[in-house]
Amino acid sequence: MPSEGLFPGSPPAMTAATDGDAWIAAMLEVERALAVAEERTGVVPAGTAAAVSEAARAFALEASALRDEGARAGTPVIPLVRALADSGGSWVHWGATSQDIIDSALALVARRASRVLLDDIDGVVDQLGVLADRYRATTVVGRTLMQHAAPTTFGLKAAGWLVGLIEAAEDLQRVTEAFPAQLGGSVGTLGVLGTAAPEVLREFSAELGLPEPVIPWHTARAPVARLGAALGLVAGSVSKVAGDLVLLAQGEVGEIAERAGFSCDLQWVDAEWPFALSLFTVA
């Protein structure tokens, strides 16, 4: 599955949002939304949406089986559609292509996973706000290229971390909320749907709660690139905080120190990074 196994050390909430089962649920949701949109617009017979919805609820393939079958077929959508069609009827997946299902599922998975990440970021932001306020008048050495420069305050340093992370989180939220649905058919024309195609696209996007795309983006991967860039900015902002803490805590500097009574085992900090800042105090 697309993101299965990419985040082996993730908290349970992130694993649940990105694992194989999450992808299966998202793809089933896309197929159901497609049937609903096409029935509303008269493209498929009445009762199709109910049949596909029931087939989706009864879907029995596990993520591992779907992954193995998908590897042979080149996409997990093919075995998924085959299993749905067995009980959902011949109108399952009507007019769509595999990439439509994968891309629309990606939009759903990305939005749900970003909410988990943003909740964790909120915890870090809260702690950085406390540090910025508590040490707003605490003078520390300012540095340029690691050399002593004019004085600054630890509060200002923490405020820099704070603003960087807030801006990165805002970018991530904006990108995931703007990530559009995808529906174009095999070559992007939605030709099978005839004149109903624009209305189907509107209904499909609305049913998924995703923005309607201006044009099919099978081969124009800007939404995915924007998501990657936003996640990279979040990672860089968190890395900046961690890197500065390590430098300030080194023995030759000693401007911050591990708070007495806490274990700062590296593995523990990695597993609970939203709370790592509480382990430190300004020396």
N, C-alpha and C positions, 0 to 999 in steps of 0.2 A: 504494500500500500504506500502511497506517496510519502507520508511523513512517519511511518511506523519505524520505530527504533532510532529515530534521529535524536531523541531527547531522553537517553536512558537514565539520567540522574534527576529527572524532573520531579517536582511535587506531584502527588496523585491527581490534583485538579488539572494540571497541564497534560499529564499523560492521558487522562480521560477525554480531553478536548482534541487530542491529536493522534490517538492510536488507531489501529485498524478498524475497531468497532465504531469509532467516531466517523471515520471516512465512509463506512458502509451506511451508517445512519444518514449522513449528509447526502450521499448519492441516491438513497431511497427517497429522501425528502424531495430531491430535485425531480426524480421520475414522477412522484406523486403530484408535485406542483405542475409539471408539464401536462399530465392527464387532466387535472382540474382546469387549467387554462384552455386546453383544446376543447373540452366539453362545454365550457361556458361560451365559447365562440362558435360552437356548432361544427367543429372540424371532425370530432369523433362522436360516436353514438352515445346517447344518454346511458348512464350506468358505467361508463368506462372508468371515471374517476373513482367510483366506489370499488370497482373490481381491482384497480391498481392499488388503491389504498389498503384494501384487505390483503392483497398479495404482499405488499410491503410489510404489513404487520406480521404476516406469517413467514417472512423470509428466514430461511434456516441456515444458509451458508455462513460458516465462521470466517473470520478475517484470514486465518491461515489458509483455508481452502480456497477462498476467493483470490488470495495473493498467488497461490500456486497455479490456479487455472488462468488467472490474468497474465501471469508470466508467459504461459504458452500462447495465449491469444494476443498478447501485446498490450492489453489494457484490461483492468478488472471490470470495466463496464460490460464487456461482452458476456461473461458468465453471469453477471448480475442481471442483465436484461433477459437472458435465456431463462433463468430461474423465475423471474417475475412473470414472463410470458406464459409459463406453464400453467399458472393459475389466474393471471390477470388478463389474458386474452391477447389477441393479435394487434391491438392498438397501443400496447405498451411501447414507449420510446418513439412514438410516431413522429416522423419528420426531423428527429434530432440525430446528432452524431455523437460518438463517444466523447469527443473533446468538449462538447457542450456540458455533458454531465460532470466530467472531471473538473472543468473550470468553475462551474457554478457551485459544485461541492467545495472546491478550494475557497471560494468566497465565504461560504458558511463556516468552514473550519477555521479560516483565518480570523474571522470576526469573533468567534467563540474563544479561540485561544488567546486573542489579544485582550479580551476582557479579563482572563485569568492573570495575564502578565501585568495589565494595568492595575489590578487590585494589589499585586505585590509591589509595584512601583509606588502606589499611594502610601504604603507603609514606609518605604525608604524616604519619600518626600516629607512625610510627617517628622521623621527623625532628623532629617537635614534641616528642617525649619527650626526645630528645637535647638540644634547646634548653632545655627546662624544667630539666633536670638540670644542664647546663653553666653556666647563668646564674642558678641559684637564689639566689645571694647577690650578684648584680650589681644595684646600686641604680640606679633610673631615676626620672624624674619621673612621678608619678601625675597624672592629669588628670580634671577634671570639666567637661563641656561645652567641651573643648579648652583649658581654663585650668589653670594649675598648681595642684595640690592636694598631699596628703600623699605622701611618697616610697613607692615600691613596688619590686619587683624585676622584671627582664626575665624571669626564670624563672617568676614567678607569671603574668605576662602570657601567656607561651607555654603555661603549664599551662591557662589559661582557654581558649585556642584548642584545646588538646588535648582537654579534656573535652567541649567543645562538639561537636567533630567526632566523637569516639567515640560520644556519645549520638545524634547524627544518623545515624551508620552503623548503630547498633543498631536504631534505629527503622526504617530502610530494610530491614534484614534481616528484622525481625519482620513488617513489612507484606507483603513479597514472599513470605515463607514462608506467610503466612495467606491469600494471594490464592487464592480458591477456583475450582474448575472451575465451568463453567456448562452446564447441560443442562435445558431446560424445554419444548422444542417450541414450536410457533407462539404459544401463549398461556400457556405456563408450566405446563400440566397434565400433560404427557407422556402425554396420553390415548391416543395410538397404541400405546404400549407396554403398556397395560392394567395388570394387577396386578403385572407384572414391573418396572414403572417404578422403584420404590425400589431394587431389587436392581441394575438396570442402572446407576442413578446411582452406587451404591457401587462397582461394578466399574469403571465409566468413570473415576471420580475416582482410584481406586487405580492403574489402568493408566497414568494420566498423572502419578502422583506428586503430585497436588494435593489440598488439603482438600476434603472433600465439602461442598457448600453446604447450609445449613439449608433454604433455599427458593430457587427460581430468582430471579436478580437482573437480569433483562432491563432493568427500569426503575428499579431501586434501585442507584444507581451508587456506593455507599459504597466498595467495594473500589478503584475507580479514583480516587476522591477521596482516599482514604488514601495511595495510591501517589503521587499528585501532591503531597500535603502533605509526605510523607517526602522526596521528591526536592527540594522547595523548601527544606526544612530543611538538607539536605546542601549545596545551593547557597549558602544564607545563611551556613552555618558556614565554608565555604571563602572566600566573599566577605569575611567578617569578618577572616580572616587576611590576605588580600591588601590590603584597605583599610587595616588597621593598619600593614602593612609600608610602603605608599606614604606614609602620613602620617609615619611615623617616619624615613623616608629622605629626606624633602624637605630642601632646602638650609637652610631656616631652623631646622630641628630637628636633623638629623644624628645621631640616636641609633643608627641602624644604617646600614651602608654596604655597597655592593657589594663583594664579596670580590675582591681583586686577582687579575688573571689570568683573570677570567670576563667574557664578554660578556653584558650583560643586555638585549639587544634585545627589545622588547616582544613581537614576533611569536614569538620563540623561547620566551619564558616562557609565552605562551598555549598553545603546542603541547606543552610539557613541564611543565605546572603541577605534577605531583607532585614535581618535583625543584627547583622554584624556590627553596625555602627554603635550599637548600645554597649559594645564591649570596650570601647575606647574612651579615654578622657584626656583632656589637654594636660600635658605635664607641667 
